[in-house]
Amino acid sequence: MTDKEDVSKKPDKEPLDDEALEKLAVEELMREAVQGAARAEIVGPSGWIKAPQQKTNKRFLVNTLRNAVTSNKYHHQRNTHRKPYRSPNRDRYLDLPIKKDRPKHKH
């Protein structure tokens, strides 16, 4: 079987009988055996051993999520409750014309 054939097959929604389940189990075991043989051919006998799944560092994940949530809450509260500062003299400077800088020395 190729990968394209595996992808195109979709399991039926109706419950499978014992023969269909056994057939699927045999296909899966054959697929794993072929993959193990290919790994063993490349790296030797240790290729038959499946690589262990890496475990999630749950303490790191929980701390990261907790800090992200509290930081978002902090910044959200600061930005929603704060009034923008406006200088009382600000309006005075808005109407001034822009002057071009002139060189101090002419050569």
C-alpha positions as CSV (number, residue, x, y, z in Angstrom):
1,M,0.0,0.0,0.0
2,T,1.1,3.5,-0.6
3,D,0.5,6.6,1.4
4,K,-2.0,7.9,-1.1
5,E,-4.1,4.8,-0.7
6,D,-4.0,5.1,3.1
7,V,-5.1,8.8,3.0
8,S,-8.0,8.1,0.6
9,K,-9.4,5.3,2.8
10,K,-11.8,6.7,5.4
11,P,-13.2,4.4,8.1
12,D,-17.0,3.9,7.9
13,K,-19.1,5.6,10.6
14,E,-21.0,2.3,11.2
15,P,-19.7,-0.1,13.8
16,L,-17.3,-2.7,12.5
17,D,-17.7,-6.4,12.9
18,D,-15.0,-8.7,14.3
19,E,-13.7,-9.7,10.8
20,A,-13.3,-6.1,9.7
21,L,-11.5,-5.1,13.0
22,E,-9.2,-8.1,12.7
23,K,-8.4,-7.1,9.1
24,L,-7.6,-3.5,10.1
25,A,-5.4,-4.8,13.0
26,V,-3.4,-7.1,10.7
27,E,-2.9,-4.2,8.2
28,E,-1.6,-1.9,11.0
29,L,0.7,-4.6,12.3
30,M,2.0,-5.2,8.7
31,R,2.6,-1.5,8.2
32,E,4.5,-1.3,11.5
33,A,6.6,-4.4,10.6
34,V,7.5,-2.8,7.2
35,Q,8.5,0.4,8.9
36,G,10.6,-1.4,11.5
37,A,12.3,-3.5,8.9
38,A,13.3,-0.3,7.0
39,R,14.6,1.3,10.2
40,A,16.5,-1.9,11.1
41,E,18.1,-1.9,7.6
42,I,19.4,1.6,8.1
43,V,20.5,1.7,11.8
44,G,20.7,-2.0,12.6
45,P,18.8,-4.1,15.2
46,S,18.0,-1.1,17.4
47,G,15.8,0.2,14.5
48,W,13.1,-2.2,15.6
49,I,12.7,-0.3,18.9
50,K,10.3,2.5,18.6
51,A,11.5,5.9,19.8
52,P,9.9,6.9,23.1
53,Q,7.5,9.8,23.0
54,Q,8.8,13.0,24.6
55,K,6.8,14.0,27.7
56,T,5.5,17.5,28.0
57,N,7.2,19.6,30.6
58,K,3.9,20.4,32.3
59,R,5.4,22.7,35.0
60,F,6.9,24.9,32.3
61,L,3.7,24.9,30.3
62,V,1.5,25.8,33.3
63,N,3.9,28.6,34.4
64,T,4.1,30.0,30.9
65,L,0.4,30.1,30.4
66,R,-0.2,31.6,33.9
67,N,2.3,34.3,33.3
68,A,0.9,35.1,29.8
69,V,-2.7,35.4,31.1
70,T,-1.7,37.6,34.1
71,S,0.4,39.8,31.9
72,N,-2.4,40.2,29.4
73,K,-4.9,41.1,32.2
74,Y,-2.4,43.6,33.7
75,H,-1.8,45.4,30.3
76,H,-5.5,45.3,29.5
77,Q,-6.5,46.9,32.8
78,R,-3.8,49.5,32.5
79,N,-4.9,50.5,29.0
80,T,-8.6,50.5,29.5
81,H,-8.7,52.5,32.8
82,R,-6.0,55.0,31.9
83,K,-7.1,58.4,30.4
84,P,-4.7,59.7,27.8
85,Y,-2.6,62.6,29.0
86,R,-3.0,65.9,27.2
87,S,-0.8,68.8,28.0
88,P,-2.7,72.0,28.6
89,N,-0.2,73.8,26.3
90,R,-0.5,71.2,23.5
91,D,-3.0,73.1,21.4
92,R,-0.8,76.2,21.4
93,Y,2.0,74.3,19.6
94,L,-0.2,72.7,16.9
95,D,-0.6,75.8,14.9
96,L,3.0,76.9,14.7
97,P,4.5,76.8,11.2
98,I,7.3,74.4,10.5
99,K,10.6,76.1,9.9
100,K,13.3,74.7,7.7
101,D,16.7,74.3,9.3
102,R,19.3,76.6,7.7
103,P,22.9,75.8,7.6
104,K,24.9,78.0,10.0
105,H,27.9,78.6,7.8
106,K,27.7,79.3,4.1
107,H,30.7,78.1,2.1
